[in-house]
Amino acid sequence: MNLATSDGLASDLLFANFNQDFTSLAVGGRYGYRILGLNSVDQLEETHSEEMSDVCLVERLFSSSLVAHVSLTSPRKLKVCHFKKKTEICNYSYSNTILAVKLNRIRLVVLVEESLYIHNIHDMKVLHTIRDTPSNPHGICALSGSNDNALLAYPGSPHTGEVQIFDVANLKAVTMIHAHNNPLAALSFNRSATQLATASDKGTVIRVFSVIDGNKLFEFRRGMKRCVSICSLAFSADSLFLAASSNTETVHLFKLESVATPPSRQVQQFQQNNNPNDSTWMDYFNKVISSSSTYLPTQVSELMTQDRAFATVKLPFSGLKNVCALTVIQRLLRVAIASADGYLYIYNLDTEEGGECTLVRQHRLDGQGAISISHSPIHTYADAMKGRRQDFVDNQSQKLRTSSTGSTASTSSSDATSSPRLQGSPKGKMLNPIEVHDVAESLPLDDDNEFPPMMLHCD
């Protein structure tokens, strides 16, 4: 996401975005670009950095050494590099300014204002061009990271919230979803590309659709403000949570559970559990609720069915662009926000109770270190279950309760090794380490013949 600003620390920052599985962060600026690993809360590991002028867009392919970047000095030129081998794979020129670049294991997609170019990532040749798309000056699009369901989503209209879904593996259109009445502001697939989250430029409602049939699965109300710009949407790896960041000071997190029972159904259930002779007033109330959609304005009836945020993050700023991620760091689900103020903020999310998330670390994106956030007490957490949704077994739960009785907890040497001490006091479940997506098996990045150097012009 373009984070260009003109204030303070962030004056050199132009771009920041997470990779496809949220295990690293790519940062571009006046100085070049940096690839930062998100393996620890306490420090950002610099995987690679490159000095060049005005990098306004940089994307990394999962955890590989493949990086695509664009500079302000040549906004129509895309360079793809292999930083481990220190080689430039290709150098493409396009007919217009590059607004977005997306990568997965089989395709590289370049978006200009009225066209989309789909490349084969193995040899970087252009396989297909989607021309004369609706004007998309903000570069809004989403490319799934799934091999089995490689889909591209982009706006289908400049005036309404239509979403076009395109299969980039088989190079064919899939479906169109009418997501909002207003133009789109943000799109995001879940990891398996079976769900698509959308937001419009109105910024008050977040929707989640089934990609298979286009049906609306969830609808969440972010707020009532009229002048809100949604900056980013991000699913957790298990598709249980969805984060939505905007230009306000609040990041909203929604829990994607089964749709709540409609009010009319709740009334019917209440009637069945009570004496039928006492249900006269309930019959009347039930009829009113059931028929409300026929005479209430659409906006009012929608308010009755929209869910609110499960948890929130309070940022120390407002009015700045940012990009959010839900990622597992040190076996806990965290909320990470990279902001135009030049910092990465990491919060703990209570996956059981929700509420306001706790800030545990603040990192400078210019590599000058982190700002510690003190919390008390500090808890030690036991090993997690193998299943992400399973509860702790009894003996581990007992350890957890025991460790939380004091301001500090003592552990055996084996526990200390398997359960590092973490700042803050998150109540959420610990998760297994997220799988590292190394594309080396399916994409031999170290093969010198895999990416022959080339210079092409895309009309």
Secondary structure, DSSP 8 states (H G I E B T S, - for coil): -B----SGGGGGEEEEEE-TTSSEEEEEETTEEEEEE-S-SS--EEEEEEE-S-EEEEEE-TTSSEEEEEETTEEEEEEEEETTTTEEEEEEE-SS---EEEE-SSEEEEEETTEEEEEETTT--EEEEEES----TT---EE---STT-EEEEES-SSSEEEEEEETTTTEEEEEEEEESS-EEEEEE-TTSSEEEEEETT-SEEEEEETTT--EEEEEE--S-SS--EEEEEE-TTSSEEEEEESSSEEEEEE--S----HHHHHHHHHHTS-GGG-HHHHHHHHHHHTHHHHS-HHHHHHTT-B--SEEEE-S--S--EEEEEEEETTEEEEEEEETTSEEEEEE--TTT-EE-EEEEEEETTSS-EEE---SS--------SSSS----HHHHHHHHHHTTSSS----HHHHHHS---SS---S-B--------TTTTS-TT-TTTS--EEEE--
